[in-house]
Amino acid sequence: MKKIALTLIPVLVLVLGLPLAIALIVMTVSAPAAAEQLRTIACGGLTPVTGAWRPPFAQAYTVGRRGFGQEFHPIYHEWRMHTGQDLVSQPGPGPVVAIGAGRVAFAGTKGGYGNVVDVQHIDDATGQAVLSRYAHLASLTVRTGAQVTGGQQLGVEGSTGASTGNHLHLEIHVGGTPVDPVAWMLAHGAPLNGQAVASWTPPPGEPVQEGGLGFPLPPAGTPRQASLTNPPQPIPADIKGLYVAAADRYKIPWTLLAGIGMEETAHGRNNTISSAGAQGLMQFMPATWATMGVDGDGDGRAVITNDADSAMSAANYLTKSGVANGPAGVRAALFAYNHADWYVNDVLYYAAAYGGGTVLGSTTECDPGQGSPNLPPLTNDRLRVVLTWAASQVGDRYIMGANGPDAWDCSSFTQAAYAQIGVTTPRTAGAQRDWLAAGNGFRVDPQQARPGDLIFYDSYLGPNTIGHVAIVFDPSKQSTVEAMNSERGVTYGSYAGKAATKTIFQIWRVGNISDQPTRPAV
């Protein structure tokens, strides 16, 4: 185990020794249901590439049955050491890409490997030399000595060498010794879970969040209406200041607010009550204002005709409508603002004209849900694995965007903790909550929290967006184990009082699920 504060060892022993709180909860679940692992419900969208490492495919793939260790060879018909992991892209053979930046140490034909590429890397976290090998390729697109970036194509999946069908044989060598690619990739924030990944990364200077994530505002589509004949107008300096202030509070691109302002009133130039009764700079209906109006100028009142209040309320409305939930979430939030496809495309057209921008959110998209309260909770043995691993990381650093093995941000820490038991969660805190709500868990009353539950609340992403996640450690003391911040790193914390001070405060329980579920013996 890593660094565990001596004063907290009694708490750790209590939790890992299956405290009464866990025992009582588990006893309420029938034995067969509690033992059954159900299949994880995957969300739509793309898995974002985070950190220095990524899977060797951009497209979806399956993880083959032949993994690291002694395996029966399908050609030589004998047990041999299999020093890698077999992967098969879907729906058919696809491009193979580098798992990280490095130099091509070899590209050519090598015995039973067939066409193979070896890439030499340096693991920034440990300083160790790492070699990744990609075998059985149909063709190669790089030469020995070439410098490659993570995600750069190396060749095309094939069946050359001692192979019985199209697949990629992936090997990882650390210090010259082969290691299990599944375990190594998991520890480095790039689990081999079969999901397609996004290739976009924010331009230099653009804001990012956990894992370096973010996505550009989606482009305007068709149909469009006003933007076909009304070009974007210059934004008065005072109005732009209101857009920027509102965007900063709610952490969205100011250009998105400018797009709405241009579409609605040309930034206040046509600021009259509409025929439908909408009012103010951003044209709110009074009924909508009653629930979405917020004070934008600090005078303690939310006035529908006040420009500062109107801009701030538009940002409030968009974030409450899910603007950070991937590109589809942006379009859905704009559609909620005004129910017309042409309106959505007009606003996006104007936003792009004013400079576009990055939305701090995940490209992983989960359908809205309320969770599955009838799911059996994690069994005690699986819960013990999660908590033991989490406690063993205490003392590690907190770095925004880090994926381990010795530095984390809040969501990479919880993602890695649950990955220890074969559960792959999304990368950001908000996406993890949505993933639970999609059917992988259920919300619990804070008074009923148990060790291993996940706590979500708003933080750096503004009042309407989940920005932090922590693991309940000892509910009797309202303590957590979490990647807290850059000052405290991975540590034990507290959730006492947060329900009263946070706009969002939720506790969720992960169900007894697995990416590769098993059934109890009959």
Secondary structure, DSSP 8 states (H G I E B T S, - for coil): -----GGGHHHHHHHHT--HHHHHHHHTS-HHHHH--EE----EE-EE--TT---S-SS-EEE-S--SEEEE-TTT-SEEEE-SEEEEESSS--EEE-SSSEEEEEEEE-GGG-EEEEEEEE-TTT--EEEEEEEEESEE---TT-EE-TT-EEEE-B--SS-SSSBEEEEEEETTEEE-HHHHHHHTT----S--EE-----TT----GGG--EE-----S---HHHHS------HHHHHHHHHHHHHHTS-HHHHHHHHHHHHTTTTT-S--TT--BTTTTB-HHHHHHH---SSSSS---TT-HHHHHHHHHHHHHHTTTTSHHHHHHHHHHHHSS-HHHHHHHHHHHHHTT--EESS-SEE-------TTS-B--HHHHHHHHHHHHHTTT-EE-TT-BSSSEE-HHHHHHHHHHTTT----SSHHHHHHHIIIIIEEEE-GGG--TT-EEEEE-TT-TTSEEEEEEEEEGGGTEEEEEEETTTEEEEEE-TTHHHH-S-EEEEEEBSEESS------
